[in-house]
Amino acid sequence: MDRREFLRTSGVIAVGLAFPFTPGCDGRGQPLAATANPPANPEKPMPFTLPPLPYAKDALAPHYSPETLDFHHGKHHNTYVVNLNKLIDDKKADGTKSLEELIMSSDAPGPVFNNAAQIWNHTFFWNCMKPKGGGEPTGDIGAAITRDFGSFAKFKEEFTAAALTQFGSGWAWLVADGGKLKVTKTANADLPMRAKQTALLTIDVWEHAYYIDYRNLRAKWIETFLTSLVNWDFVAANLKGAK
């Protein structure tokens, strides 16, 4: 699925997300039930809805549990959607804008930016994982990592260091910037698009992202993410779109 088809078919067109995934399906391509909460007033639909996970809730086990997805996606991610819609209802945000437009036009940090960016970040993050993922990538993304980091081992070292040293809540990213791949990190809801970088991969290091499964062992969560969860097909598609 290319980006144009994704935006047309995903059911989250209003969100304005510019990256591909197979919406509404689990890791085996089977359809999932919609997970967005219905609006209280059916005659006034919400501008933004919670995108469904691109896999079943048990598809990432044992590395990422259904309980974690229940809380992280169903509660934390959904809360950002509810909060942003409330800001729109209260005329504190423009509901005619796409998610990316809200992110780029809002004060950061601030209520509109924080909630809009966290919707974007989390939707991107879900697509960075897949069942039986992780390991060393091949193809164009593998070649680009070797070109710009020297080796996959060096990339892994830099990415791990960024994720470990992000103090408090935030994200570590692999980005395309000026024709090169780089590792960066952001605090809280911040994200690469504000630095005019193209996000290729991210790991969530907010404690709610991993505490149920890994408690305080952030290093173990990062290692598991890289060895068993990364969706390199998604990363490769993002790289292709960045060219």
N, C-alpha and C positions, 0 to 999 in steps of 0.2 A: 504494500500500500504506500503510495507516495503522499507527500504532504497535502496536496490539493484534495485528493480523495479522502484523506483522513478528516480534513476540516468539513468536508461535505457530508460524511457519513457517521461521524463519531457521536453525534448527539450532544456534543459540548461546543458547538460552533460559537455560541455566545461567549464562551470562555476565552476564545481566541488563542488557543494553544497551538504552537507551530512545531509539533513533532509527532511522528507517526507511531501508532500502536494498533493492535487489533481490539477494538472496544467491545465490551460486553461479552468477552469470551475468556474461558479459563485456559490453562496451559495446554490443554488438548484440543482447543478450538471449539469447545462446547459452550453454548450461550449461557450467560449468567443472568439472574434476575436483576432488575434495576435496583440500585442501592440508594438512590437519592430520596430524601424525605419529601412527600407531597406537600405542596403549599397549603397553608391553613385555609385560604380562600381560593377555590379552584378557578374562579373567574379572574384572579390576579396572579398569574404564574410568576415564580421567582425568576429574576434575570439570570441567576447562576444556580447551577445544581451540582451535586456531588457526582463526579464521574465514577463509573464503576471500575473496579479493579480489572486489570487485563488477564487475570487468572483466578482460579478458585481459591478460597481462603486457606485451604490446606495444601495448596500446590507447592509452597516454598518450604514446607516442613521437611526435616526437623530444624532447618537453619533459621526459619522465621515462622513463628507459630501462628495458628488461627487466632489465638487469644490476642497476640500482639496486633494483628491486622484488625481485629474487632475494635480495639481501642485506638490504634493509630489512624486507621482509615475511617472507621465508623464514627469515632468521637472527635479526635483532634482535627483531622482534615475537615470533617463535616462542620465543626464549630466555626472554622474560618469562612465557610460558605454561608452559614447562618448569619455570622457577624457582618459580612460584606453586604448581604441582602438587607439587613437592618439599616446599615448606613445609607443604602440607596433609598429605602423607604423613608428615612428621616431627612432626605435631601442633602446628605453630607457626601454623597458620591453620585456620579453620573451613570445611571443604569444603561445608557445608550452606548457607552464605550465598551470596547473589548477588555479582557483582563489585562493584556499587555499595555493597552492605552492607559488604563487606570494605574498600573505599576509605574509607567514612565512619566505620568503627569502629576503624580501625588507626592506630597512631602514625605521624605524618608529620614528617620522613621516617623510613622504616624498611623492612625487607625486604618485609613483606606489602603495605604501602601502595605502595611503589615499583613492584613488579611488577604488582599489580592495576591501579593507575592507568595504567601504561604500556600494558597490554592495552587498556584503555578508550580512552586517548588515540589509540593507533595505529588501532584499528578505526574510531574517529570520523574520523580524518584521511583514511583511504583513501576514505571516502564523501564527503569534501569535494572530491574531484577526479573529473573525468569526461573522456572524449574530447571534443575541441572545446568545452571549457568556457571559463570566464573572461569578461572583458569586463564591461560595465555591466549590472546586473540590471534587470528591469522588474517590474511587478506589485507585490504587497504589500511584498516585501522591498526593492525599489527605492524605493518611497515611504517606507518606514520609515527607510532610510538617508538619504534627502534630508531627512526631518523632523528627525532627531537629529544629523546631521553637517553639514547645510547643503547638501551636494552629494556625489555619488559621488567626485569628485576629492578632497574633504576627507577622506572616509572612507579612501580609498586612501592618502592622505598619513599619516594617523594609524596605520593598520594597518601600513604599511611602516616607520614610525618605531619602533613597538613591536617588530616582528620584528627590525629592525636593532640596536636597543639592548638586546635581551635578552642580557646578558653570559653567555657560555658556552652551555650547553645549555638548551633550553626550548621554549616555544611562544608564539605570538601568537594572540589570540582575538578574534572578534566575539561578544559575549554580549548576552543580554537580562537586564536588571537593573532591577527596580522599574518595569517598563513602558516602559523606554527601552533603546535599543541603545547599547552602549559597546564600546570597544576596550580590551583588557587584555593582560597577558602574565604567564606563570608560568615559574618555573625548574624544571629537571629534570622530575620526574613530576607536579608540582602541576597542578591543573585547576580550572575554574570552579565545579564543584559544591561544593567545599569552602567557597567564598565565597557559596553559595546563589544563584549565577548560572546561567542556562541557556546552555550553549554552542550557538552557531549555526554557527560556522566556525572552523577552526584551520589554522595552518601550522606544520609541524615545522621548527625551526631547530637541532636537534641536527646536528652535522656529518655523521653517517652518513646523514641524510635527503637530502643534496644533493651530497656531496663527489665521488662518482664522475662525476656529470654536470657539476658547476659548480666543482669544486675549492674554492678559498677565496672564491669570488664569491657571498657570501650575498645581496647586493643583486640580482644577476642572477636568482638562484633565486626571490626574493620577487616580482620584477617578472614573471617567467614564470608563476608560480603565479597571480597576479592577472589577467593578460591572456589566459592560454591553458588554465588547468586548473580553476578554481573551478567546483564543481557548485552553481550557484545554486538549482536545484530542491531539492536537499537542504537548503540553507540556509533556503529558504522554508518547507519542511516543518517544520524545527525551530522557526522563528518562529511558525508556526501552532500548534504544540504548546505553545509557551510562553504563549499567551494564556489 
